[in-house]
Amino acid sequence: MSSLAKTLDLKPQTQNPPDNEITGGYVSDLMSDVLANAKAGFVWVTNQKHRNCVAIASLLGLAGIIMAGGVQPDGNAVEKASEESVALYTTDLPAYELIGRMYDAGIRS
C-alpha cells in the first residue's frame, strides 16, 4: 500500500499505516455494496468519511481505504483506523481520476 501511496501522493491519516499487499481495487459509497463485492486485499475508494468505513475495511481484510475528492475523515474514523490497523489515506483527486491512475499503476479488480 505504501508504494501506491507514494505513486499517487496520498496523504496518510494515521501514523505508520500498515503496508498491506494490494490485490485489487473497489470503488463505491454504498456500504452494502462494498460488503457484498469487495475482497480481502482490495483498496476501497470512497467519499464516505465515518468510522463505519473502517469497520467494514477491518471486517473484510481490505488493504486500505482512500477517501477521494478532498474528503477528510471524521476524527473518530482516524482513531478507529489506528486501533484496527487499517491503512487510511486521503487525496484531493476526484474518485474518477484516482481510479484511472490506480488502473494505470496496475491495480485491477
N, C-alpha and C positions, 0 to 999 in steps of 0.2 A: 504494500500500500504506500510505503514511503517513496518509492520510485515514481509512482503515478502522481503523488502529491507534489513532488519536485517538478516533474514534467509539466504539470498543469498549474503550477503556482498556487496550490490550495493552501488555505490557512488552517492550521491545526487549532482546535478549540480546547484541547486538553493537553496537559504536559505529558510528554513521552507517549504519544499514541502508539498502540500496538502495530507492528509491521506485519499484518496478515497477508497471506498469499491471496491474490485475486484470481478467481476462476471465471468471472463473467460480470455482467452489469445488468441493472434493472432500474427503470425509472417509472415512478408512479407517486401520486399523492393520496391514493386510497389505501388505507391500512389493510383492508380485507384483501385487496388485490395483491399486495406485497406478501401477506401471509400465505396466500394460495399459490403464488407463482415464483417468488424469489427463492433462490437456492443458496445453501451454505457456500461461503466463499465469494458471493456476489457483492459488488459495491452498489449501494442503493442511492440513487439521485432523487432528491425530493425538494419541495418548497415548504414542507411541514417543518415545524421548529420546536416541538414539545417533547417531553420525556418519553411519551409512548413510542416514538420512533426508535429510541434507544432500547426500549424493552423488546420491540419486535426484532431489531438487529441482533440483540443478545440471544433471544429465543431461537432464531433461525441460524445463528452462527455466521452472520454476514461478515465480509471482510471489513466493511465500514460504511459510513453514511457521508454523503456530500450534500450539504444544503446549498442549493443554487440560487442565482438571481439576487444575491446580496442579502438573503435571509440570514438572520442571526439567531442562534438557538436561545431558547429561554434558559435562564440561569440554572433551573433545576434539571434541564436536559444535559447541560455540561457536567453537572455534579453526578448525574446518573451514568453518563458515559465514562467518567473517571472510575466510578465504583464498579461498573460492569466490564471494564477494559474494552470498550467499544471505540474504534477509531472514528472520530467525528471531525469533519472538515467543512469549511465554507469557501465559497467563491462568489465573485460578483458576476461571473458569466451566467447568462441565461441557461436554463436546463437544456434547451435545444442545441445551443453551441457547445456546451460542455459534453453532451453525449457524442456529438460529432468528433470532438477532439479525443475523447476516450476511445472511440472506434478507430480513429487514426493511430492511436497508441497501441492498438492490438487487443483492446478489451472487447470481447464478444459475449453474447448471452448463451 
